[in-house]
């Protein structure tokens, strides 16, 4: 093993930080360059880090024969490296059947949900304690920019976390750029599969890559990827600290009574605005309204909690109603035939 190769050094440091040494890992392997490099790099690091590796491939059923070729490639990769391969077929389109268009996930959202569910099943079947995915610094920067352009709040600028809240899913290449990935692959003569959908302008991420990203370094800052990655890291750490405070406040104020959630309002005016906003958003996510509620809705909710008179109601998207009592706000499903003040 070339212990001083920059990518291997970055990966080894990340694996130690993410508490992966000595563990069994399921490596999410799509067949693309990022995951192929992750597989080879982890295979090189397996002896010193005492890693036991399995490959997990998810067949989304969206690209016909090309997707079949991806699965065959991953199985061949596993055989080449002597690693067990697990595979699951999923059907993301089924998640988009029925329901309103607002409640229906996009195809990409649906694919992400079923992909992580399938990876979790394969990890359990393989006895893997961690699932490693190949998200890179470029993925991080693209995610932050897309969220910024779409109107994200501060939490969204934290981008992709290096691990899931339970620590099971890890992303050890988040500090490694696509250019570093390509150099590693070319230096080792690796082969990989190309997914044409990554260049399809129907997807916002592909348009961002094609039309904007290349010029950012030339026009503004050659280290723009690292700058955005550092921003995401700093914002994520601050958000983690803030969310602990939100959790404390939510534990004291938010309770469930059957199908109704109750928010205690005593001393609401004394809360910092940022804390009140996050607490209101936490409440809306708890009742399943997070996706439907825009910033405009959230501001109206905050105004309602702060100043509505007892007995007043406010309707939210998704058939939910806020109702003001003397000392609390109750959020519940709308009753049939009820008229509310709309949001």
DOKOLTOR-578332 format. One record per residue (C-alpha): x, y, z; residue in one letter. Coordinates in steps of 0.2 Angstrom, whole numbers. Layout:
! residues N
atom px = X, py = Y, pz = Z, rest = a .
...
***
This chain:
! residues 343
atom px = 0, py = 0, pz = 0, rest = x .
atom px = 6, py = 18, pz = -4, rest = x .
atom px = 3, py = 25, pz = 13, rest = x .
atom px = 7, py = 42, pz = 8, rest = x .
atom px = -5, py = 44, pz = -7, rest = x .
atom px = -15, py = 60, pz = -3, rest = x .
atom px = -32, py = 51, pz = -6, rest = x .
atom px = -27, py = 36, pz = 5, rest = x .
atom px = -21, py = 48, pz = 19, rest = x .
atom px = -37, py = 58, pz = 19, rest = x .
atom px = -48, py = 42, pz = 19, rest = x .
atom px = -38, py = 34, pz = 33, rest = x .
atom px = -40, py = 50, pz = 43, rest = x .
atom px = -59, py = 51, pz = 40, rest = x .
atom px = -61, py = 32, pz = 44, rest = x .
atom px = -52, py = 35, pz = 61, rest = x .
atom px = -63, py = 50, pz = 64, rest = x .
atom px = -79, py = 41, pz = 60, rest = x .
atom px = -74, py = 26, pz = 71, rest = x .
atom px = -73, py = 13, pz = 57, rest = x .
atom px = -57, py = 5, pz = 62, rest = x .
atom px = -59, py = -14, pz = 66, rest = x .
atom px = -77, py = -14, pz = 59, rest = x .
atom px = -87, py = -23, pz = 46, rest = x .
atom px = -92, py = -11, pz = 32, rest = x .
atom px = -104, py = -12, pz = 18, rest = x .
atom px = -98, py = -1, pz = 4, rest = x .
atom px = -111, py = 6, pz = -7, rest = x .
atom px = -105, py = 2, pz = -25, rest = x .
atom px = -114, py = 9, pz = -40, rest = x .
atom px = -100, py = 6, pz = -52, rest = x .
atom px = -97, py = 24, pz = -55, rest = x .
atom px = -79, py = 32, pz = -53, rest = x .
atom px = -82, py = 39, pz = -35, rest = x .
atom px = -88, py = 22, pz = -28, rest = x .
atom px = -76, py = 12, pz = -37, rest = x .
atom px = -62, py = 22, pz = -30, rest = x .
atom px = -69, py = 21, pz = -13, rest = x .
atom px = -70, py = 2, pz = -15, rest = x .
atom px = -51, py = 1, pz = -21, rest = x .
atom px = -45, py = 13, pz = -8, rest = x .
atom px = -54, py = 4, pz = 7, rest = x .
atom px = -47, py = -12, pz = 0, rest = x .
atom px = -30, py = -5, pz = 1, rest = x .
atom px = -33, py = 2, pz = 19, rest = x .
atom px = -42, py = -14, pz = 25, rest = x .
atom px = -26, py = -23, pz = 33, rest = x .
atom px = -20, py = -8, pz = 43, rest = x .
atom px = -37, py = -2, pz = 48, rest = x .
atom px = -43, py = -20, pz = 51, rest = x .
atom px = -58, py = -18, pz = 40, rest = x .
atom px = -70, py = -32, pz = 34, rest = x .
atom px = -78, py = -26, pz = 18, rest = x .
atom px = -94, py = -31, pz = 9, rest = x .
atom px = -100, py = -22, pz = -7, rest = x .
atom px = -119, py = -17, pz = -8, rest = x .
atom px = -126, py = -13, pz = -25, rest = x .
atom px = -144, py = -5, pz = -27, rest = x .
atom px = -153, py = -8, pz = -44, rest = x .
atom px = -165, py = 6, pz = -46, rest = x .
atom px = -174, py = -1, pz = -62, rest = x .
atom px = -173, py = 16, pz = -70, rest = x .
atom px = -160, py = 13, pz = -84, rest = x .
atom px = -164, py = -4, pz = -92, rest = x .
atom px = -149, py = -13, pz = -99, rest = x .
atom px = -137, py = 0, pz = -93, rest = x .
atom px = -142, py = -3, pz = -75, rest = x .
atom px = -140, py = -22, pz = -78, rest = x .
atom px = -122, py = -18, pz = -84, rest = x .
atom px = -119, py = -8, pz = -68, rest = x .
atom px = -124, py = -23, pz = -57, rest = x .
atom px = -113, py = -35, pz = -67, rest = x .
atom px = -98, py = -23, pz = -66, rest = x .
atom px = -100, py = -22, pz = -47, rest = x .
atom px = -101, py = -41, pz = -45, rest = x .
atom px = -85, py = -42, pz = -56, rest = x .
atom px = -76, py = -29, pz = -45, rest = x .
atom px = -81, py = -39, pz = -30, rest = x .
atom px = -74, py = -55, pz = -38, rest = x .
atom px = -58, py = -46, pz = -43, rest = x .
atom px = -55, py = -40, pz = -25, rest = x .
atom px = -61, py = -56, pz = -16, rest = x .
atom px = -75, py = -46, pz = -8, rest = x .
atom px = -93, py = -52, pz = -5, rest = x .
atom px = -106, py = -43, pz = -16, rest = x .
atom px = -125, py = -41, pz = -11, rest = x .
atom px = -137, py = -33, pz = -22, rest = x .
atom px = -155, py = -27, pz = -20, rest = x .
atom px = -168, py = -22, pz = -34, rest = x .
atom px = -179, py = -7, pz = -29, rest = x .
atom px = -194, py = 2, pz = -37, rest = x .
atom px = -193, py = 21, pz = -33, rest = x .
atom px = -208, py = 24, pz = -45, rest = x .
atom px = -219, py = 15, pz = -33, rest = x .
atom px = -217, py = 29, pz = -20, rest = x .
atom px = -224, py = 41, pz = -32, rest = x .
atom px = -240, py = 32, pz = -35, rest = x .
atom px = -256, py = 40, pz = -28, rest = x .
atom px = -258, py = 55, pz = -17, rest = x .
atom px = -257, py = 73, pz = -21, rest = x .
atom px = -243, py = 80, pz = -32, rest = x .
atom px = -237, py = 91, pz = -17, rest = x .
atom px = -235, py = 76, pz = -6, rest = x .
atom px = -227, py = 65, pz = -19, rest = x .
atom px = -208, py = 64, pz = -19, rest = x .
atom px = -198, py = 68, pz = -34, rest = x .
atom px = -190, py = 53, pz = -43, rest = x .
atom px = -173, py = 58, pz = -36, rest = x .
atom px = -181, py = 59, pz = -18, rest = x .
atom px = -189, py = 42, pz = -20, rest = x .
atom px = -174, py = 34, pz = -27, rest = x .
atom px = -164, py = 40, pz = -12, rest = x .
atom px = -176, py = 34, pz = 1, rest = x .
atom px = -177, py = 16, pz = -7, rest = x .
atom px = -158, py = 16, pz = -9, rest = x .
atom px = -154, py = 19, pz = 9, rest = x .
atom px = -168, py = 7, pz = 14, rest = x .
atom px = -160, py = -6, pz = 3, rest = x .
atom px = -142, py = -3, pz = 9, rest = x .
atom px = -149, py = -4, pz = 27, rest = x .
atom px = -156, py = -21, pz = 23, rest = x .
atom px = -140, py = -27, pz = 15, rest = x .
atom px = -130, py = -21, pz = 29, rest = x .
atom px = -140, py = -31, pz = 42, rest = x .
atom px = -139, py = -46, pz = 31, rest = x .
atom px = -120, py = -45, pz = 30, rest = x .
atom px = -118, py = -41, pz = 48, rest = x .
atom px = -110, py = -24, pz = 43, rest = x .
atom px = -109, py = -10, pz = 57, rest = x .
atom px = -106, py = 4, pz = 45, rest = x .
atom px = -112, py = 9, pz = 27, rest = x .
atom px = -99, py = 19, pz = 18, rest = x .
atom px = -105, py = 30, pz = 3, rest = x .
atom px = -94, py = 39, pz = -9, rest = x .
atom px = -100, py = 57, pz = -8, rest = x .
atom px = -86, py = 69, pz = -12, rest = x .
atom px = -81, py = 87, pz = -9, rest = x .
atom px = -89, py = 91, pz = -26, rest = x .
atom px = -105, py = 83, pz = -21, rest = x .
atom px = -105, py = 93, pz = -5, rest = x .
atom px = -102, py = 110, pz = -14, rest = x .
atom px = -115, py = 106, pz = -27, rest = x .
atom px = -128, py = 102, pz = -13, rest = x .
atom px = -124, py = 118, pz = -4, rest = x .
atom px = -125, py = 129, pz = -20, rest = x .
atom px = -142, py = 121, pz = -25, rest = x .
atom px = -149, py = 124, pz = -8, rest = x .
atom px = -143, py = 142, pz = -8, rest = x .
atom px = -151, py = 145, pz = -25, rest = x .
atom px = -167, py = 137, pz = -20, rest = x .
atom px = -168, py = 148, pz = -4, rest = x .
atom px = -161, py = 137, pz = 10, rest = x .
atom px = -160, py = 142, pz = 28, rest = x .
atom px = -144, py = 141, pz = 38, rest = x .
atom px = -146, py = 123, pz = 42, rest = x .
atom px = -147, py = 118, pz = 24, rest = x .
atom px = -130, py = 126, pz = 21, rest = x .
atom px = -123, py = 113, pz = 32, rest = x .
atom px = -124, py = 102, pz = 16, rest = x .
atom px = -121, py = 83, pz = 17, rest = x .
atom px = -116, py = 77, pz = 35, rest = x .
atom px = -101, py = 66, pz = 36, rest = x .
atom px = -112, py = 53, pz = 45, rest = x .
atom px = -130, py = 49, pz = 49, rest = x .
atom px = -137, py = 54, pz = 66, rest = x .
atom px = -135, py = 36, pz = 72, rest = x .
atom px = -117, py = 35, pz = 65, rest = x .
atom px = -122, py = 20, pz = 54, rest = x .
atom px = -120, py = 28, pz = 37, rest = x .
atom px = -103, py = 36, pz = 34, rest = x .
atom px = -96, py = 47, pz = 20, rest = x .
atom px = -77, py = 47, pz = 22, rest = x .
atom px = -73, py = 55, pz = 5, rest = x .
atom px = -82, py = 72, pz = 9, rest = x .
atom px = -65, py = 81, pz = 10, rest = x .
atom px = -59, py = 73, pz = -7, rest = x .
atom px = -62, py = 82, pz = -23, rest = x .
atom px = -67, py = 74, pz = -39, rest = x .
atom px = -51, py = 79, pz = -47, rest = x .
atom px = -42, py = 69, pz = -33, rest = x .
atom px = -53, py = 54, pz = -37, rest = x .
atom px = -49, py = 55, pz = -55, rest = x .
atom px = -30, py = 56, pz = -52, rest = x .
atom px = -31, py = 41, pz = -40, rest = x .
atom px = -41, py = 31, pz = -53, rest = x .
atom px = -30, py = 35, pz = -68, rest = x .
atom px = -14, py = 32, pz = -58, rest = x .
atom px = -20, py = 14, pz = -54, rest = x .
atom px = -28, py = 11, pz = -71, rest = x .
atom px = -45, py = 8, pz = -64, rest = x .
atom px = -61, py = 5, pz = -74, rest = x .
atom px = -78, py = 11, pz = -70, rest = x .
atom px = -95, py = 14, pz = -77, rest = x .
atom px = -102, py = 31, pz = -83, rest = x .
atom px = -120, py = 35, pz = -79, rest = x .
atom px = -127, py = 46, pz = -93, rest = x .
atom px = -140, py = 53, pz = -82, rest = x .
atom px = -127, py = 63, pz = -72, rest = x .
atom px = -125, py = 74, pz = -88, rest = x .
atom px = -144, py = 75, pz = -91, rest = x .
atom px = -149, py = 93, pz = -91, rest = x .
atom px = -166, py = 88, pz = -85, rest = x .
atom px = -158, py = 87, pz = -68, rest = x .
atom px = -153, py = 103, pz = -59, rest = x .
atom px = -137, py = 96, pz = -52, rest = x .
atom px = -132, py = 92, pz = -70, rest = x .
atom px = -136, py = 109, pz = -76, rest = x .
atom px = -126, py = 117, pz = -62, rest = x .
atom px = -111, py = 106, pz = -66, rest = x .
atom px = -112, py = 110, pz = -85, rest = x .
atom px = -116, py = 128, pz = -85, rest = x .
atom px = -108, py = 136, pz = -69, rest = x .
atom px = -96, py = 126, pz = -59, rest = x .
atom px = -81, py = 126, pz = -71, rest = x .
atom px = -81, py = 145, pz = -72, rest = x .
atom px = -82, py = 148, pz = -53, rest = x .
atom px = -63, py = 143, pz = -50, rest = x .
atom px = -57, py = 153, pz = -65, rest = x .
atom px = -67, py = 169, pz = -61, rest = x .
atom px = -67, py = 169, pz = -42, rest = x .
atom px = -57, py = 157, pz = -32, rest = x .
atom px = -47, py = 142, pz = -38, rest = x .
atom px = -50, py = 134, pz = -21, rest = x .
atom px = -69, py = 137, pz = -21, rest = x .
atom px = -73, py = 119, pz = -18, rest = x .
atom px = -63, py = 119, pz = -2, rest = x .
atom px = -71, py = 136, pz = 3, rest = x .
atom px = -88, py = 129, pz = 1, rest = x .
atom px = -84, py = 113, pz = 10, rest = x .
atom px = -77, py = 123, pz = 25, rest = x .
atom px = -93, py = 133, pz = 25, rest = x .
atom px = -103, py = 118, pz = 26, rest = x .
atom px = -92, py = 110, pz = 40, rest = x .
atom px = -93, py = 126, pz = 50, rest = x .
atom px = -112, py = 128, pz = 48, rest = x .
atom px = -115, py = 110, pz = 52, rest = x .
atom px = -105, py = 111, pz = 68, rest = x .
atom px = -115, py = 127, pz = 73, rest = x .
atom px = -132, py = 119, pz = 68, rest = x .
atom px = -128, py = 104, pz = 79, rest = x .
atom px = -125, py = 115, pz = 94, rest = x .
atom px = -141, py = 125, pz = 91, rest = x .
atom px = -151, py = 109, pz = 88, rest = x .
atom px = -146, py = 103, pz = 105, rest = x .
atom px = -154, py = 119, pz = 112, rest = x .
atom px = -169, py = 117, pz = 101, rest = x .
atom px = -171, py = 99, pz = 108, rest = x .
atom px = -170, py = 105, pz = 126, rest = x .
atom px = -184, py = 119, pz = 122, rest = x .
atom px = -195, py = 106, pz = 112, rest = x .
atom px = -194, py = 94, pz = 127, rest = x .
atom px = -200, py = 107, pz = 138, rest = x .
atom px = -214, py = 115, pz = 127, rest = x .
atom px = -220, py = 102, pz = 114, rest = x .
atom px = -231, py = 87, pz = 119, rest = x .
atom px = -242, py = 75, pz = 110, rest = x .
atom px = -260, py = 71, pz = 115, rest = x .
atom px = -267, py = 58, pz = 103, rest = x .
atom px = -268, py = 66, pz = 86, rest = x .
atom px = -265, py = 83, pz = 93, rest = x .
atom px = -248, py = 92, pz = 96, rest = x .
atom px = -248, py = 105, pz = 110, rest = x .
atom px = -235, py = 119, pz = 110, rest = x .
atom px = -234, py = 128, pz = 127, rest = x .
atom px = -232, py = 147, pz = 124, rest = x .
atom px = -227, py = 154, pz = 141, rest = x .
atom px = -213, py = 166, pz = 139, rest = x .
atom px = -213, py = 164, pz = 120, rest = x .
atom px = -209, py = 183, pz = 118, rest = x .
atom px = -193, py = 180, pz = 128, rest = x .
atom px = -186, py = 167, pz = 116, rest = x .
atom px = -172, py = 173, pz = 103, rest = x .
atom px = -180, py = 174, pz = 86, rest = x .
atom px = -169, py = 161, pz = 79, rest = x .
atom px = -173, py = 149, pz = 93, rest = x .
atom px = -192, py = 152, pz = 91, rest = x .
atom px = -191, py = 149, pz = 72, rest = x .
atom px = -182, py = 133, pz = 74, rest = x .
atom px = -194, py = 127, pz = 87, rest = x .
atom px = -209, py = 131, pz = 76, rest = x .
atom px = -201, py = 122, pz = 62, rest = x .
atom px = -197, py = 107, pz = 74, rest = x .
atom px = -216, py = 107, pz = 78, rest = x .
atom px = -221, py = 107, pz = 60, rest = x .
atom px = -209, py = 93, pz = 55, rest = x .
atom px = -216, py = 83, pz = 70, rest = x .
atom px = -234, py = 84, pz = 63, rest = x .
atom px = -228, py = 79, pz = 45, rest = x .
atom px = -230, py = 97, pz = 38, rest = x .
atom px = -212, py = 101, pz = 35, rest = x .
atom px = -211, py = 99, pz = 17, rest = x .
atom px = -227, py = 108, pz = 13, rest = x .
atom px = -223, py = 123, pz = 24, rest = x .
atom px = -213, py = 138, pz = 15, rest = x .
atom px = -204, py = 152, pz = 24, rest = x .
atom px = -219, py = 163, pz = 22, rest = x .
atom px = -230, py = 150, pz = 31, rest = x .
atom px = -217, py = 148, pz = 44, rest = x .
atom px = -217, py = 167, pz = 47, rest = x .
atom px = -236, py = 167, pz = 49, rest = x .
atom px = -235, py = 153, pz = 61, rest = x .
atom px = -223, py = 163, pz = 72, rest = x .
atom px = -234, py = 178, pz = 71, rest = x .
atom px = -249, py = 167, pz = 76, rest = x .
atom px = -240, py = 159, pz = 91, rest = x .
atom px = -234, py = 176, pz = 97, rest = x .
atom px = -250, py = 186, pz = 95, rest = x .
atom px = -266, py = 177, pz = 91, rest = x .
atom px = -280, py = 178, pz = 103, rest = x .
atom px = -288, py = 163, pz = 111, rest = x .
atom px = -300, py = 154, pz = 100, rest = x .
atom px = -292, py = 160, pz = 84, rest = x .
atom px = -286, py = 146, pz = 71, rest = x .
atom px = -274, py = 146, pz = 56, rest = x .
atom px = -275, py = 133, pz = 42, rest = x .
atom px = -259, py = 126, pz = 36, rest = x .
atom px = -255, py = 115, pz = 20, rest = x .
atom px = -258, py = 97, pz = 22, rest = x .
atom px = -275, py = 99, pz = 31, rest = x .
atom px = -268, py = 105, pz = 47, rest = x .
atom px = -274, py = 118, pz = 59, rest = x .
atom px = -266, py = 129, pz = 72, rest = x .
atom px = -278, py = 133, pz = 86, rest = x .
atom px = -274, py = 146, pz = 100, rest = x .
atom px = -279, py = 143, pz = 118, rest = x .
atom px = -275, py = 153, pz = 133, rest = x .
atom px = -258, py = 146, pz = 136, rest = x .
atom px = -254, py = 135, pz = 121, rest = x .
atom px = -256, py = 132, pz = 103, rest = x .
atom px = -263, py = 116, pz = 97, rest = x .
atom px = -260, py = 109, pz = 80, rest = x .
atom px = -272, py = 96, pz = 73, rest = x .
atom px = -280, py = 89, pz = 57, rest = x .
atom px = -294, py = 101, pz = 51, rest = x .
atom px = -312, py = 95, pz = 55, rest = x .
atom px = -323, py = 92, pz = 40, rest = x .
atom px = -333, py = 107, pz = 35, rest = x .
atom px = -323, py = 119, pz = 46, rest = x .
atom px = -318, py = 136, pz = 40, rest = x .
atom px = -301, py = 143, pz = 45, rest = x .
atom px = -291, py = 159, pz = 42, rest = x .
atom px = -279, py = 152, pz = 28, rest = x .
atom px = -260, py = 153, pz = 27, rest = x .
***
